[in-house]
Amino acid sequence: MENSDYLLTDKEKRSGFLGLYFGRMVMAISTGLLGVFLPIFLYTIFKGNMSLVMGYYAVATVVYLFLVAFGAQFLNRFGFRKALVLASLSAVVINTAYFFTTPENMWKLLPISILFLIIFRVLFWIPYHVDFAIFTNTGKRGGQVGLMLSTITLLGVVGPMVAGYIIEAWTMQALFFIAIIIYTLGAIPFATVPRTNEKFSWNYVRTWRELFSKKNRAVVWASIAMGTEETIGVIIWPIFIFLLLQGDYFKVGALSSFIVGVTVLLQYMFGHYLDHLEKIGKKHHLLKIGSILYALGWIVKIFVVTAFHVFVIGLYHKIAKVVTDTSYDAIFYELAADQGHYVDEFTVLSEMAVQIGRLIALGAVAVMVMFIGLNWTFVIGALASLALTSLSIVMKEEKRA
Protein backbone atom coordinates (compact mmCIF):
# COMPACT_ATOMS: atom_id res chain seq x y z
CA MET A 1 0.00 0.00 0.00
CA GLU A 2 1.41 3.35 -1.00
CA ASN A 3 2.15 5.66 1.93
CA SER A 4 -0.10 8.71 2.27
CA ASP A 5 2.23 10.60 4.59
CA TYR A 6 4.13 12.23 1.77
CA LEU A 7 1.36 14.86 1.70
CA LEU A 8 2.10 15.75 -1.90
CA THR A 9 -0.61 17.00 -4.21
CA ASP A 10 -1.11 15.47 -7.64
CA LYS A 11 0.39 18.64 -9.11
CA GLU A 12 3.51 18.31 -6.96
CA LYS A 13 3.90 14.65 -7.84
CA ARG A 14 3.52 15.45 -11.53
CA SER A 15 6.00 18.31 -11.24
CA GLY A 16 8.45 16.07 -9.38
CA PHE A 17 8.22 13.29 -11.94
CA LEU A 18 8.70 15.71 -14.83
CA GLY A 19 11.71 17.35 -13.15
CA LEU A 20 13.34 13.96 -12.65
CA TYR A 21 12.32 12.85 -16.13
CA PHE A 22 13.75 15.82 -18.02
CA GLY A 23 16.84 16.00 -15.83
CA ARG A 24 17.55 12.34 -16.48
CA MET A 25 16.87 12.85 -20.18
CA VAL A 26 19.48 15.60 -20.45
CA MET A 27 21.95 13.28 -18.72
CA ALA A 28 20.92 10.45 -21.04
CA ILE A 29 22.11 12.46 -24.04
CA SER A 30 25.59 12.51 -22.56
CA THR A 31 25.34 8.85 -21.56
CA GLY A 32 24.30 7.97 -25.10
CA LEU A 33 27.43 9.61 -26.43
CA LEU A 34 29.89 8.42 -23.79
CA GLY A 35 28.39 5.21 -22.41
CA VAL A 36 29.99 2.81 -24.85
CA PHE A 37 33.23 4.72 -25.28
CA LEU A 38 34.23 5.70 -21.73
CA PRO A 39 35.47 2.17 -20.83
CA ILE A 40 37.27 2.11 -24.19
CA PHE A 41 38.86 5.49 -23.40
CA LEU A 42 40.19 4.15 -20.09
CA TYR A 43 41.35 0.94 -21.80
CA THR A 44 43.39 2.93 -24.31
CA ILE A 45 44.71 5.37 -21.68
CA PHE A 46 45.92 2.38 -19.63
CA LYS A 47 47.39 0.84 -22.82
CA GLY A 48 45.25 -2.28 -22.72
CA ASN A 49 45.86 -3.13 -19.08
CA MET A 50 42.51 -4.56 -17.93
CA SER A 51 43.64 -4.77 -14.31
CA LEU A 52 44.15 -0.99 -14.24
CA VAL A 53 40.75 -0.42 -15.85
CA MET A 54 39.12 -2.63 -13.22
CA GLY A 55 41.16 -0.90 -10.51
CA TYR A 56 39.95 2.54 -11.61
CA TYR A 57 36.32 1.54 -11.24
CA ALA A 58 37.00 -0.48 -8.08
CA VAL A 59 38.52 2.47 -6.19
CA ALA A 60 35.47 4.64 -6.91
CA THR A 61 33.12 1.79 -6.01
CA VAL A 62 34.68 0.74 -2.70
CA VAL A 63 34.96 4.32 -1.41
CA TYR A 64 31.36 5.03 -2.38
CA LEU A 65 30.22 1.81 -0.69
CA PHE A 66 31.53 3.02 2.68
CA LEU A 67 30.20 6.55 2.14
CA VAL A 68 26.61 5.71 1.15
CA ALA A 69 25.24 5.75 4.71
CA PHE A 70 27.21 8.90 5.62
CA GLY A 71 25.97 10.47 2.41
CA ALA A 72 22.35 9.69 3.29
CA GLN A 73 22.81 11.36 6.69
CA PHE A 74 24.38 14.39 5.01
CA LEU A 75 21.45 14.62 2.59
CA ASN A 76 19.09 14.97 5.56
CA ARG A 77 20.53 18.43 6.10
CA PHE A 78 21.53 19.31 2.55
CA GLY A 79 18.31 18.43 0.74
CA PHE A 80 17.57 16.22 -2.27
CA ARG A 81 16.90 18.99 -4.77
CA LYS A 82 20.20 20.77 -4.13
CA ALA A 83 21.97 17.40 -4.21
CA LEU A 84 20.64 16.59 -7.69
CA VAL A 85 21.73 20.00 -9.00
CA LEU A 86 25.18 19.71 -7.46
CA ALA A 87 25.53 16.17 -8.82
CA SER A 88 25.11 17.52 -12.35
CA LEU A 89 27.87 20.05 -11.72
CA SER A 90 30.09 17.28 -10.30
CA ALA A 91 29.65 15.44 -13.60
CA VAL A 92 30.96 18.59 -15.32
CA VAL A 93 34.18 18.33 -13.29
CA ILE A 94 34.50 14.61 -14.09
CA ASN A 95 34.31 15.20 -17.82
CA THR A 96 36.64 18.20 -17.59
CA ALA A 97 39.23 15.91 -16.01
CA TYR A 98 38.71 13.36 -18.80
CA PHE A 99 39.03 16.13 -21.39
CA PHE A 100 42.57 16.98 -20.27
CA THR A 101 43.72 13.42 -19.46
CA THR A 102 46.60 11.96 -21.46
CA PRO A 103 48.86 8.93 -20.79
CA GLU A 104 51.47 11.37 -19.50
CA ASN A 105 49.32 13.14 -16.88
CA MET A 106 46.73 10.45 -16.12
CA TRP A 107 48.02 9.76 -12.59
CA LYS A 108 47.32 13.41 -11.72
CA LEU A 109 43.94 13.86 -13.40
CA LEU A 110 42.25 10.46 -13.07
CA PRO A 111 42.26 10.67 -9.24
CA ILE A 112 40.34 13.96 -9.62
CA SER A 113 37.80 12.22 -11.84
CA ILE A 114 37.45 9.41 -9.26
CA LEU A 115 36.92 11.92 -6.44
CA PHE A 116 34.13 13.72 -8.26
CA LEU A 117 32.66 10.44 -9.51
CA ILE A 118 32.23 9.46 -5.86
CA ILE A 119 30.71 12.87 -5.07
CA PHE A 120 28.33 12.48 -8.02
CA ARG A 121 27.17 9.06 -6.84
CA VAL A 122 26.64 10.20 -3.26
CA LEU A 123 24.63 13.24 -4.36
CA PHE A 124 22.65 11.73 -7.22
CA TRP A 125 21.53 8.12 -6.89
CA ILE A 126 19.91 8.12 -3.45
CA PRO A 127 17.87 11.33 -4.07
CA TYR A 128 16.97 10.16 -7.56
CA HIS A 129 15.69 6.71 -6.55
CA VAL A 130 13.89 7.97 -3.42
CA ASP A 131 12.20 10.83 -5.28
CA PHE A 132 11.28 8.54 -8.19
CA ALA A 133 9.54 6.15 -5.78
CA ILE A 134 7.69 9.10 -4.19
CA PHE A 135 6.71 10.94 -7.36
CA THR A 136 5.42 7.90 -9.28
CA ASN A 137 1.96 6.45 -8.73
CA THR A 138 0.60 3.04 -7.83
CA GLY A 139 -1.18 1.60 -10.86
CA LYS A 140 0.87 3.75 -13.21
CA ARG A 141 4.38 2.99 -11.99
CA GLY A 142 5.14 0.38 -14.66
CA GLY A 143 4.19 2.83 -17.40
CA GLN A 144 6.22 5.63 -15.80
CA VAL A 145 9.24 3.34 -15.46
CA GLY A 146 8.73 2.23 -19.06
CA LEU A 147 8.51 5.85 -20.22
CA MET A 148 11.73 6.74 -18.40
CA LEU A 149 13.66 3.72 -19.67
CA SER A 150 12.33 3.89 -23.22
CA THR A 151 13.22 7.59 -23.52
CA ILE A 152 16.72 6.90 -22.21
CA THR A 153 16.97 4.08 -24.72
CA LEU A 154 15.64 6.31 -27.51
CA LEU A 155 18.29 8.93 -26.78
CA GLY A 156 20.83 6.13 -26.90
CA VAL A 157 19.86 5.16 -30.45
CA VAL A 158 21.84 7.79 -32.34
CA GLY A 159 24.28 8.60 -29.55
CA PRO A 160 26.83 5.80 -30.08
CA MET A 161 26.85 6.25 -33.87
CA VAL A 162 27.27 10.02 -33.58
CA ALA A 163 29.96 9.52 -30.94
CA GLY A 164 31.82 7.05 -33.15
CA TYR A 165 31.78 9.54 -36.02
CA ILE A 166 32.96 12.39 -33.77
CA ILE A 167 35.89 10.31 -32.49
CA GLU A 168 36.89 9.28 -36.01
CA ALA A 169 36.55 12.82 -37.38
CA TRP A 170 37.99 14.68 -34.37
CA THR A 171 39.01 13.16 -31.03
CA MET A 172 37.59 11.61 -27.89
CA GLN A 173 38.09 14.98 -26.21
CA ALA A 174 35.32 16.41 -28.39
CA LEU A 175 32.86 14.05 -26.69
CA PHE A 176 33.96 15.16 -23.26
CA PHE A 177 33.54 18.81 -24.26
CA ILE A 178 29.96 18.11 -25.36
CA ALA A 179 29.32 16.24 -22.09
CA ILE A 180 30.51 19.25 -20.11
CA ILE A 181 27.89 21.43 -21.79
CA ILE A 182 25.12 18.84 -21.42
CA TYR A 183 25.66 18.19 -17.72
CA THR A 184 25.66 21.92 -17.06
CA LEU A 185 22.21 22.16 -18.67
CA GLY A 186 21.06 19.08 -16.73
CA ALA A 187 21.06 21.04 -13.48
CA ILE A 188 18.11 23.16 -14.67
CA PRO A 189 15.25 20.57 -14.59
CA PHE A 190 16.52 19.06 -11.33
CA ALA A 191 16.16 22.51 -9.74
CA THR A 192 12.38 22.28 -10.34
CA VAL A 193 11.87 19.06 -8.33
CA PRO A 194 9.66 19.77 -5.26
CA ARG A 195 11.07 19.30 -1.79
CA THR A 196 10.23 16.12 0.11
CA ASN A 197 10.39 15.44 3.83
CA GLU A 198 12.18 12.08 3.80
CA LYS A 199 14.83 11.66 6.52
CA PHE A 200 17.39 8.89 6.79
CA SER A 201 16.94 7.67 10.39
CA TRP A 202 19.52 4.89 10.80
CA ASN A 203 23.03 5.42 12.11
CA TYR A 204 26.08 4.06 10.31
CA VAL A 205 26.37 0.84 12.34
CA ARG A 206 22.68 -0.01 12.01
CA THR A 207 22.82 0.52 8.25
CA TRP A 208 25.47 -2.17 7.88
CA ARG A 209 23.60 -4.44 10.28
CA GLU A 210 20.41 -4.07 8.23
CA LEU A 211 22.37 -4.81 5.05
CA PHE A 212 23.16 -8.30 6.36
CA SER A 213 19.87 -8.96 8.16
CA LYS A 214 17.76 -11.90 7.08
CA LYS A 215 14.63 -9.83 6.36
CA ASN A 216 16.47 -7.79 3.71
CA ARG A 217 18.40 -10.70 2.21
CA ALA A 218 16.38 -11.18 -0.98
CA VAL A 219 16.36 -7.49 -1.93
CA VAL A 220 20.06 -7.17 -1.12
CA TRP A 221 20.94 -10.25 -3.19
CA ALA A 222 18.93 -8.92 -6.13
CA SER A 223 20.73 -5.58 -5.92
CA ILE A 224 24.11 -7.32 -5.74
CA ALA A 225 23.16 -9.27 -8.85
CA MET A 226 22.10 -6.07 -10.62
CA GLY A 227 25.42 -4.38 -9.80
CA THR A 228 27.37 -7.42 -10.98
CA GLU A 229 25.51 -7.78 -14.26
CA GLU A 230 25.57 -4.07 -15.08
CA THR A 231 29.34 -3.96 -14.59
CA ILE A 232 29.84 -6.69 -17.18
CA GLY A 233 27.40 -5.05 -19.59
CA VAL A 234 28.57 -1.45 -19.21
CA ILE A 235 32.35 -1.95 -18.93
CA ILE A 236 33.41 -5.34 -20.32
CA TRP A 237 31.08 -5.72 -23.31
CA PRO A 238 32.07 -2.37 -24.97
CA ILE A 239 35.77 -3.20 -24.63
CA PHE A 240 35.14 -6.66 -26.06
CA ILE A 241 33.34 -5.18 -29.10
CA PHE A 242 36.13 -2.63 -29.55
CA LEU A 243 38.74 -5.38 -29.67
CA LEU A 244 36.60 -7.58 -31.91
CA LEU A 245 36.12 -4.75 -34.42
CA GLN A 246 39.84 -3.95 -34.29
CA GLY A 247 39.49 -0.46 -32.86
CA ASP A 248 36.98 0.88 -35.41
CA TYR A 249 35.13 3.49 -33.34
CA PHE A 250 32.44 4.17 -35.93
CA LYS A 251 31.55 0.47 -36.31
CA VAL A 252 31.35 0.13 -32.54
CA GLY A 253 28.98 3.10 -32.35
CA ALA A 254 26.91 2.09 -35.37
CA LEU A 255 26.34 -1.46 -34.12
CA SER A 256 25.39 -0.18 -30.69
CA SER A 257 22.93 2.31 -32.21
CA PHE A 258 21.23 -0.27 -34.45
CA ILE A 259 20.79 -2.70 -31.58
CA VAL A 260 19.33 -0.05 -29.28
CA GLY A 261 17.04 1.39 -31.95
CA VAL A 262 15.08 -1.81 -32.49
CA THR A 263 14.02 -2.05 -28.83
CA VAL A 264 12.77 1.48 -28.06
CA LEU A 265 9.05 0.99 -28.68
CA LEU A 266 9.08 -2.37 -26.92
CA GLN A 267 10.46 -0.76 -23.75
CA TYR A 268 7.57 1.69 -23.45
CA MET A 269 4.87 -0.81 -24.42
CA PHE A 270 6.11 -3.35 -21.92
CA GLY A 271 6.03 -0.85 -19.06
CA HIS A 272 2.36 -0.14 -19.75
CA TYR A 273 1.66 -3.86 -20.02
CA LEU A 274 2.96 -4.32 -16.47
CA ASP A 275 0.42 -1.82 -15.15
CA HIS A 276 -2.40 -4.04 -16.45
CA LEU A 277 -1.14 -7.10 -14.61
CA GLU A 278 -3.38 -7.26 -11.56
CA LYS A 279 -1.71 -10.34 -10.18
CA ILE A 280 1.80 -9.70 -8.92
CA GLY A 281 2.56 -13.35 -9.68
CA LYS A 282 2.56 -12.45 -13.36
CA LYS A 283 5.22 -9.80 -12.79
CA HIS A 284 7.11 -12.41 -10.81
CA HIS A 285 6.99 -14.82 -13.73
CA LEU A 286 7.96 -12.14 -16.26
CA LEU A 287 11.04 -11.21 -14.25
CA LYS A 288 11.95 -14.89 -13.89
CA ILE A 289 11.51 -15.58 -17.61
CA GLY A 290 13.37 -12.40 -18.57
CA SER A 291 16.26 -13.26 -16.26
CA ILE A 292 16.62 -16.73 -17.76
CA LEU A 293 16.52 -15.41 -21.33
CA TYR A 294 18.99 -12.66 -20.42
CA ALA A 295 21.37 -15.15 -18.79
CA LEU A 296 21.23 -17.28 -21.94
CA GLY A 297 22.26 -14.22 -23.96
CA TRP A 298 25.41 -13.82 -21.88
CA ILE A 299 26.33 -17.45 -22.50
CA VAL A 300 25.85 -17.06 -26.26
CA LYS A 301 27.95 -13.87 -26.24
CA ILE A 302 30.96 -15.94 -25.18
CA PHE A 303 31.07 -17.37 -28.71
CA VAL A 304 30.65 -14.08 -30.64
CA VAL A 305 33.40 -13.72 -33.28
CA THR A 306 32.03 -11.37 -35.99
CA ALA A 307 30.23 -8.04 -36.29
CA PHE A 308 27.12 -9.88 -37.52
CA HIS A 309 27.16 -11.99 -34.37
CA VAL A 310 27.42 -8.81 -32.29
CA PHE A 311 24.32 -7.42 -34.00
CA VAL A 312 22.13 -10.54 -33.85
CA ILE A 313 23.04 -11.64 -30.33
CA GLY A 314 23.11 -8.03 -29.12
CA LEU A 315 19.57 -7.51 -30.45
CA TYR A 316 18.29 -10.64 -28.73
CA HIS A 317 20.04 -9.65 -25.52
CA LYS A 318 18.61 -6.13 -25.61
CA ILE A 319 15.06 -7.44 -26.01
CA ALA A 320 15.57 -9.82 -23.07
CA LYS A 321 16.95 -6.87 -21.09
CA VAL A 322 13.77 -4.87 -21.77
CA VAL A 323 11.70 -7.61 -20.12
CA THR A 324 14.15 -7.99 -17.22
CA ASP A 325 14.88 -4.33 -16.48
CA THR A 326 11.32 -3.03 -16.79
CA SER A 327 9.95 -5.82 -14.58
CA TYR A 328 12.78 -5.39 -12.08
CA ASP A 329 12.47 -1.60 -11.85
CA ALA A 330 8.67 -1.68 -11.57
CA ILE A 331 8.86 -4.21 -8.74
CA PHE A 332 11.75 -2.38 -7.05
CA TYR A 333 9.96 0.98 -7.00
CA GLU A 334 6.78 -0.66 -5.75
CA LEU A 335 8.74 -2.18 -2.87
CA ALA A 336 10.45 1.14 -2.21
CA ALA A 337 7.16 3.05 -2.16
CA ASP A 338 5.66 0.45 0.20
CA GLN A 339 8.35 1.24 2.78
CA GLY A 340 6.57 4.50 3.67
CA HIS A 341 9.03 6.83 5.41
CA TYR A 342 11.67 4.11 5.26
CA VAL A 343 11.93 4.54 1.50
CA ASP A 344 15.33 6.22 1.79
CA GLU A 345 16.68 3.50 4.12
CA PHE A 346 15.49 0.87 1.65
CA THR A 347 17.18 2.75 -1.19
CA VAL A 348 20.46 3.07 0.74
CA LEU A 349 20.55 -0.70 1.36
CA SER A 350 19.96 -1.36 -2.32
CA GLU A 351 22.62 1.15 -3.37
CA MET A 352 25.19 -0.41 -1.02
CA ALA A 353 24.37 -3.87 -2.33
CA VAL A 354 24.79 -2.68 -5.93
CA GLN A 355 28.32 -1.50 -5.05
CA ILE A 356 29.13 -4.90 -3.57
CA GLY A 357 27.96 -6.48 -6.82
CA ARG A 358 30.18 -4.16 -8.82
CA LEU A 359 33.20 -5.03 -6.68
CA ILE A 360 32.50 -8.75 -7.15
CA ALA A 361 32.40 -8.30 -10.93
CA LEU A 362 35.47 -6.05 -11.08
CA GLY A 363 37.52 -8.37 -8.89
CA ALA A 364 36.44 -11.49 -10.75
CA VAL A 365 37.23 -9.97 -14.15
CA ALA A 366 40.65 -8.72 -13.00
CA VAL A 367 41.57 -12.27 -11.94
CA MET A 368 39.94 -14.14 -14.83
CA VAL A 369 41.58 -12.13 -17.64
CA MET A 370 44.99 -13.24 -16.37
CA PHE A 371 44.13 -16.85 -17.27
CA ILE A 372 41.34 -16.86 -19.89
CA GLY A 373 39.92 -14.68 -22.66
CA LEU A 374 37.80 -11.63 -21.94
CA ASN A 375 34.75 -13.29 -23.49
CA TRP A 376 34.61 -15.94 -20.77
CA THR A 377 33.96 -13.26 -18.16
CA PHE A 378 30.42 -13.10 -19.58
CA VAL A 379 29.68 -16.16 -17.42
CA ILE A 380 29.63 -13.70 -14.49
CA GLY A 381 26.87 -11.74 -16.21
CA ALA A 382 24.86 -14.91 -16.80
CA LEU A 383 25.01 -15.98 -13.16
CA ALA A 384 24.10 -12.49 -11.98
CA SER A 385 21.13 -12.36 -14.35
CA LEU A 386 19.70 -15.54 -12.87
CA ALA A 387 20.09 -14.14 -9.34
CA LEU A 388 17.79 -11.19 -10.16
CA THR A 389 14.79 -13.42 -9.53
CA SER A 390 15.32 -13.05 -5.77
CA LEU A 391 13.56 -9.66 -5.95
CA SER A 392 10.48 -11.18 -7.56
CA ILE A 393 10.40 -13.88 -4.89
CA VAL A 394 10.28 -11.41 -2.00
CA MET A 395 7.64 -9.33 -3.81
CA LYS A 396 5.48 -12.39 -4.32
CA GLU A 397 5.81 -13.36 -0.65
CA GLU A 398 4.86 -9.86 0.53
CA LYS A 399 1.75 -9.80 -1.62
CA ARG A 400 0.67 -13.18 -0.21
CA ALA A 401 1.12 -11.99 3.39
N, C-alpha and C positions, 0 to 999 in steps of 0.2 A: 504493500500500500504506500502510495507516494505521500511524503510528509507534508503537512499543511502549515508547518511552522515557519516556512520561508517567508510568508506574508508578502509575496510578490504578486502584483496584478498581472493580468494577461498581457497588458501593454509592456510592462517591465520585462516579463519573460520573453516576449517577442523581440524587444530591443536588445536583451542580453544575448539571445541566440544569434541575431543578425550581426551584432558586434563581433562575437566569436567567429561566426561564419565568414564574414568579409576579412577579418584579420587573418584568419587561417588561410583564406584564399590568396591574399597577397603573399604570404609566406610560401604557399604552394607553388607560386610562379618561380620563386627562387629555387625551391626544392626540385621542381621539374627540370630546371637548367643544370643544377649542381648534383642532384641526387646520385646519378649514375657515375659521375666523373670525379667526385671528391675522393672516394677510395682509390681511384686510379691515379689521381694527383699525388696522394700520399705514397702510393706504390712507386711512382716514378721518382719522387723526391728522395725516397729511401733506397733508390736504385735496386728495386726488386726484392728487398729484404722483408719478407712477410712477417717475421718476428717483430721487427720495428713497427710495422703497420699495426699489428695486433697490440703491441705495447702502447702505442699512441692512444688508441681507443680505450685500452684497459686502465691507464692512469686516470683519464677523465671519468671512467665508469666507477672505479673503486672509491675515488674521492667523493663523488656525488652520492654513492651509496651511503656513506657515513655522514653525509651532510643533509640528507633528505629530511630527517626528523627535526634537526636544528632549523632547516629552512622553513618547515611548516610552522614552527614556533615564531620565527621571525616574521612570517607573512601575517600572523595574527595582528601584529602592530603596523606592518607596512601597508597591507591592503592588497587585494587581488588585482584590482584594476591598474594600480601603479606598477605592480609587478609585471603584468603582461606588457605594458608599454616599455618598461625598462629592459625586459627580455628582448624585445625587438631591437633596441639600441645596442644590447650586448652582442647580438648577431652581427650588427654592423662592425663592431670591433673585431670579431672573429674573422670575418671575410676581409677586413683590412689587413690583418696579419697574414692571411693566406696570399693576398695580393702581392705583398712584398717578399714572400718567402722564396728563397733559392736554396740549392744544396749547400751553398757556402755559409748562409746565415740561419739555416733552419733551426739550429740548437738555441738560438736567441729568440726567434719569433714563434716557433711552434709551441713553446711553453706558454706564451701569451695567449695563443688561440685556445689551448687547453683550459687555462684559467677562466677565460670568458665563456667557453663552452660549458663549464661547470656552473658558472653564474647564470647562464641562459637556462639550463635545465632546472636549477633551483627555483628560478623566478617564473618559468613558463608552465611546466607540465602539471604541477599540482593545481595552480589556479585554473588552468584550462580544463582539466578533467572534472574538477569539482564544479565549476560554473556550468560546464556542459551538462552534467547530471541535473543541476538545479534548473537550468533554463530550457530543458527539453521536457516534453509532456508524455505522461503515460497514455498509451494507445496510439501515439504518433511518433514514439521514440525511434522505432525501426526506420520509418520514413525519413526522419531528420538525420539519423546516422547515415542512411543511404545517400541522402542529398549531400551531406558533408563529404563522404568518401568518394562519391561519383564525381563531384566537382573537382576535388583534388586530383582524381584520376584523369579527368578531362583536361585539366591544366598540364598534366604530365604527358599528354599525347604528343604535342609538338615540341615540348621543352627539350627532351634529349636530342632530337634531330637538329633543332636550332643550335643547341649547345655544341654538338659535334661539328656543325658547319663553322661556328664561331671559332672553335679551337683550331680547326684546319686552316681557316682564313687568317686568323689573328693569333691569339695565344689563350692559354687558360686564364691568364690574368684578366682578360676582358670579361670573362664570366663572373669573376669575383667583384669587378667594378660594378657590373649590373646588379649583383646581389646586394652590394652596399646601398645602392639607391632603393631597391625594392624593400629591404628590411626597414629602412628609414620611413618609407611610406606606410609600412605595416603597423606602425605605432598608432596611426590615426584611428582606425576602427576600434582597436582595443580600448582606446580612451573613452569610447561611448558605452562600454559595458557597465550596467548598473552595479552599485555596491551590493554585496551580500553580507550577512551577519555570521557566516560560518567561522568557528574558532577551533583550532586544533588543541584538544584538551589533555592529551597524553604527554608525559615527560619522556625523556630520551630512553631511559631504561625500560619503561613499560612498552614503548614502541617496538623495541627489539624482542621483548618477551611475547608480545602479541603476534609478531611475525612468525614465531615458531610454535604458537599455540595450536592445539588440535582443531579448534573450531574454525580457524582461518586456513587450514591446511590446503583444502581444495583450491580456493581462490589464489593462494600464494603459489601453489604448484602450476596453475594455469598461467599466471603472470611470469613465472620463471620460464615456462615453455615459450611464451610469446617473445620474451627478450632473447632467448636462445635462437629461435627461428628467424626473427627479424635481423639479427646480427649476420647470420649466414646469407640471407637474402639481400641485405642492403650493402654489405661490405664485400663478401667473398664472391658472390655471383657476378657483380660488375667486373671485378678484376679477372675472373675466369673468362668472361666474354672478351675482354680486352686482349688477353693473351691468345685466345682462340682465333681472333680476327687479326692477329699480328699487329696490334697497335693502331688500327684504322679507326680513328675517333668518330668519323662520320658514320661508318657502318655500325659501330656500337650504338650511337644515338638513334640512327634510323630504325634498327631492329627493335630497340626499346620502345620507340614511338609507335611502331606498327602493332606491337603486342599490346600495349596499353590501350590504343585506340579502339580495338575490337571489343573491349570489355566495359566501356563507359556506361552505355545504356543499361546493361545488365546490372551494374552496381546499384543504380537508382531504383530500378524495377524490383530488385530483390529486397531492398530495404522496405518498400511499401508492402511487399508480399508478407514480410514478417509481421507487420502490424495487423494483418488479417488472420493470423494464426491465434485462435483463442486458447488453444491448449498449449501450454508451455512445453509439453512433451514433444511437440512437433519441432519447436526450436531446438530442443535437445537433440533430436534425431538429425536435424539439418547440420548442426555443428559437428556431430559425430561423423556423418557422411562426408562433410566437407573436409574435415581433418584427415580422414583416411585417404580421400582422393588427393589432397594436397601432399600428404606424406609420400604417396606413390609417385607424384611428380618429382620430388627430390631424388628418389631412387633412380628414375629414368634419366634425370639430368647428369648423373654420374657418367653416362655413356654418350653424352653429346660430343660430336666431333666436327660438325660443320655448321655454317651459318643457317642453313635450312633447318637443321635440328634445333638450333637455338630458337628459331621462330615458331616451329610447330609445338615443341615441348613448352616453350615459354608461354604460348597462347593457352595451351591446356592448363598450365600451372596458374596463370593469371585468373582464369575462369574459376578454378577450384578455390583460389584465394578470395574471390568475391564472396562465395558461399561461406567460407570460413570466417573471414574478417567481419562481414556484416552481421552474421549470427553472433559471433563473439562479442563485438562491440555493443550490439543491442542488448544482449544478456548482461554484459558488464555494467552498462549504465543503468539498467533496471535494478541490479543489485546495489549499485552505488546510491541511487535515489532512495531505495528502501531502507538505507541506513539512517535516514532522518538527519539529525545534527551530527551524526558520526560519519557523514559522507566524506569529509576531508581525511579522517583517520583511515577509513577504508581505502581511499585513494593513495595515501602515503604508503600503506602496506603493499599495495599493488606496485607502486613505483619502485619501492625497494626491491621487491621480488624480481621485477623486470631487470634491474641492474645486476642481480645475482645471475640471472639467465644469460645476460650479455657476457659477464665474466667467465661463465662456464664455456660459452661458445668461443670466446677469444683465446682462452687458455688451451682448449682442446685443439683448435686450429693451429696455434703456435707449435704445439707438440707434434701433431699429425703430419704437418707439411715437411717435417724433418725426415720422415720415413716413407711417406706415400704421396701421390699426386694430389693437387688441390681439389680435383673433382671428387675425391673420396670423402672430403669433409662434408659433402652434402648429406651424408648419412646422419649427421648431427641434426640438420634441418628436418629430416624425415622423422626422427625420434621425437623431436620437440613438437612437431605438428600433431602427432598422435596424442601427446600429453595434454593438448588444449582441451580435450573432452572433459577434463576434471572440472572445468567451470560449468559446463552444462549439467554435470551430475549434481553439483551442490545446488544449482538453480532448481532442478527438478525436485530435489529433496525438500527445499524450502517451500515450494508451491504445494507439496503434498501435506506439509505440516499444518 
